[in-house]
């Protein structure tokens, strides 16, 4: 029970990787606040986490809106007694993917707000509490696209690259206050959503596996384990580090 008596806030945790992370913290004894853009989604994630018997609250909030973020953080602090761990997981993908000169600027702004601005606002709001008590862990969910030049991702990839740099900036700024800030960059993850795309013939799993040395896509649980490690006492002297969980996809210099 690595997180007994710890309070954890996970954004974007109604489904997918975020839900797996929240449930994993609950399994390890934490009290968990589960955020999603819609209360029904947050409640679904909370229901899965409650199976382990700990305190779980569901919170609807648009984490790109500062007033809603501040209200969410105040509620978590009031109901759980504080926030020991913040997981900035909320994010959206770039869809449809298209040439940059054809992309809608409004879509660019939506993605940047959800993927980067939200993490900035949540870190700022939670950081006030962590700095005051001289302890805390923040883990940001970035992506391997932040480290590569994948075409037609001029909204999504830069938003994740900005988040990767925010991780390093806050790690250096807040380490003297006892706060560890790190990130996890998932590669291609076999979520229910991705599996549906594979079944519909819209996602070529075979092409991904050909470049992946381990021979398999990550499961949401693989991402959750990396997040829990960085949020645990085992990582107390790790700051400003990004862990790519991609089966070696990034390391493979032999494109096939």
C-alpha positions in Angstrom: 0.0 0.0 0.0 2.4 2.6 -1.3 -0.1 5.5 -1.0 -1.8 4.8 2.3 -2.9 8.2 3.9 -2.1 10.1 0.7 -4.5 12.3 -1.2 -4.4 12.2 -5.0 -6.0 14.4 -7.6 -6.1 13.0 -11.2 -7.5 15.1 -14.0 -9.2 13.6 -17.0 -9.7 10.4 -15.1 -13.2 9.4 -16.3 -11.9 6.9 -18.8 -8.8 5.4 -20.5 -5.4 6.0 -19.1 -6.6 8.5 -16.5 -9.1 6.1 -15.0 -6.5 3.3 -14.8 -4.2 5.7 -13.0 -6.9 6.7 -10.5 -7.9 3.1 -9.9 -4.3 2.1 -9.4 -3.8 4.8 -6.7 -7.0 3.7 -5.0 -5.7 0.1 -5.1 -2.5 1.3 -3.3 -4.5 2.9 -0.5 -4.8 6.5 -1.6 -7.8 8.8 -1.3 -8.6 9.9 -4.8 -10.3 12.9 -6.4 -11.3 12.0 -9.9 -11.9 14.9 -12.3 -13.6 14.9 -15.7 -15.2 17.4 -18.0 -18.6 15.8 -17.3 -19.8 14.6 -14.0 -21.2 11.3 -15.4 -17.7 10.4 -16.7 -16.1 11.4 -13.4 -18.7 9.2 -11.5 -17.9 6.2 -13.7 -14.2 6.5 -12.9 -15.0 7.1 -9.2 -17.2 4.0 -9.1 -14.3 1.8 -10.4 -12.0 3.3 -7.8 -14.4 2.9 -4.9 -14.2 -0.9 -5.2 -11.0 -0.7 -3.1 -12.8 0.9 -0.2 -11.0 4.2 0.1 -12.3 7.7 0.0 -13.1 8.7 -3.6 -14.8 11.9 -4.9 -15.9 12.8 -8.4 -15.5 16.4 -9.6 -16.8 17.9 -12.8 -14.6 20.8 -14.0 -13.2 22.3 -17.2 -9.5 22.3 -16.2 -8.7 24.9 -18.8 -10.8 27.4 -16.9 -8.9 29.0 -14.0 -12.0 29.7 -11.8 -13.1 26.1 -12.1 -9.6 24.8 -11.4 -9.3 26.9 -8.2 -12.8 25.8 -7.1 -11.9 22.1 -7.7 -8.6 22.3 -5.8 -10.3 24.1 -2.9 -13.0 21.4 -2.7 -10.4 18.6 -2.8 -8.4 20.2 0.0 -11.6 20.7 2.1 -13.0 17.2 1.6 -9.8 15.1 1.6 -7.7 17.3 3.8 -5.0 18.2 1.3 -3.4 17.1 -1.9 -0.2 15.1 -1.8 -0.1 14.0 -5.5 -1.3 15.8 -8.6 -1.6 13.9 -11.9 -2.1 16.2 -14.9 -3.6 13.7 -17.3 -6.4 15.7 -18.9 -5.9 16.0 -22.7 -7.4 15.7 -26.1 -6.1 14.4 -29.3 -5.9 16.2 -32.7 -8.8 15.1 -34.8 -9.2 15.2 -37.6 -5.5 15.0 -38.6 -4.9 17.2 -41.6 -2.2 19.3 -43.3 -1.2 22.3 -41.2 -2.3 24.9 -43.7 -5.8 23.4 -43.6 -6.2 23.2 -39.8 -8.6 25.4 -37.9 -7.0 27.8 -35.6 -9.8 27.4 -33.1 -9.0 23.7 -32.9 -5.4 24.6 -32.2 -6.4 26.8 -29.3 -8.8 24.1 -27.9 -6.0 21.5 -27.9 -3.4 23.9 -26.4 -5.9 24.9 -23.7 -6.8 21.4 -22.8 -3.4 19.8 -23.0 -1.1 22.6 -21.7 -3.0 25.4 -20.1 -4.9 22.9 -17.9 -1.7 21.5 -16.5 -0.3 24.9 -15.9 -3.4 26.0 -14.0 -3.7 22.9 -12.0 0.0 22.9 -11.0 -0.3 26.5 -10.0 -3.4 26.0 -7.8 -2.1 22.8 -6.2 1.4 24.1 -6.0 0.3 26.8 -3.5 -0.7 24.1 -1.1 2.4 21.9 -1.7 4.8 24.8 -1.3 3.2 25.8 2.0 3.6 22.3 3.4 7.0 21.7 1.7 6.1 18.4 0.1 4.3 17.0 -2.9 4.5 15.0 -6.2 3.3 16.2 -9.6 3.3 13.9 -12.6 2.4 15.2 -16.1 1.2 13.0 -18.9 3.0 14.1 -22.0 3.6 12.0 -25.2 6.3 10.6 -27.4 5.0 13.1 -30.0 6.6 15.8 -27.9 10.0 14.3 -28.7 9.5 13.6 -32.4 8.5 15.4 -35.6 5.3 13.5 -36.6 3.6 15.4 -39.5 0.2 17.0 -39.2 0.4 17.2 -35.4 1.0 21.0 -35.1 -1.5 21.4 -32.3 -1.1 18.2 -30.3 2.6 17.7 -30.5 3.6 21.3 -29.5 1.0 21.2 -26.6 2.8 18.1 -25.3 6.2 19.6 -25.9 5.2 22.6 -23.9 4.0 20.4 -21.1 7.3 18.5 -21.2 9.2 21.8 -20.7 6.7 23.0 -18.0 7.7 19.8 -16.1 11.4 20.8 -16.2 10.7 24.4 -15.2 8.5 23.5 -12.2 10.9 20.7 -11.2 13.8 23.2 -10.8 11.6 25.9 -9.3 9.8 23.7 -6.7 12.4 21.1 -5.8 13.8 23.4 -3.0 10.3 23.2 -1.5 10.2 19.4 -1.4 8.1 19.0 -4.5 9.1 16.5 -7.2 7.8 17.3 -10.7 8.3 14.7 -13.4 6.4 13.3 -16.5 5.5 10.2 -18.3 5.4 10.1 -22.1 3.1 7.2 -23.4 3.7 5.8 -26.8 0.9 3.9 -28.6 -1.5 2.7 -25.9 -4.1 0.0 -26.4 -7.1 1.7 -24.8 -10.7 0.8 -25.5 -10.8 3.8 -27.9 -7.7 2.7 -29.9 -9.0 -0.9 -30.0 -12.2 0.4 -31.5 -10.2 2.2 -34.2 -8.3 -1.0 -34.9 -11.5 -3.0 -35.2 -12.9 -0.3 -37.7 -9.7 -0.5 -39.8 -8.8 3.1 -38.9 -5.6 2.3 -37.0 -2.8 0.1 -38.3 -1.6 -1.8 -35.3 0.8 -3.9 -37.3 2.8 -0.9 -38.5 3.3 0.2 -34.9 4.4 -3.2 -33.7 6.9 -3.6 -36.5 8.9 -0.6 -35.0 8.3 -1.6 -31.4 11.2 -3.8 -30.0 9.1 -5.3 -27.2 6.5 -6.4 -29.8 3.5 -5.1 -28.1 1.6 -1.8 -27.5 1.5 -0.5 -24.0 -1.6 -1.2 -21.8 -3.0 1.6 -19.7 -1.7 -0.3 -16.7 1.9 0.1 -18.0 1.4 3.9 -18.0 -0.1 3.8 -14.5 2.8 1.9 -13.1 5.3 4.5 -14.3 3.1 7.3 -12.9 2.9 5.6 -9.5 6.6 5.1 -9.4 7.3 8.8 -10.0 4.7 9.7 -7.4 6.1 7.3 -4.8 8.9 7.7 -2.2 11.1 5.5 -4.4 11.4 8.5 -6.7 12.1 11.1 -4.0 15.4 12.3 -5.6 14.1 12.3 -9.2 13.1 15.7 -10.6 12.5 17.0 -14.1 12.7 13.6 -15.6 10.5 12.2 -18.4 9.9 8.4 -18.7 8.9 7.2 -22.2 6.6 4.1 -21.9 6.6 3.0 -25.5 8.1 -0.5 -25.8 11.3 1.0 -27.2 9.6 2.7 -30.2 11.6 6.0 -29.6 14.9 4.1 -29.2 14.5 2.2 -32.4 16.7 3.9 -35.0 15.8 1.3 -37.7 12.6 2.4 -39.3 10.8 -0.6 -40.8 
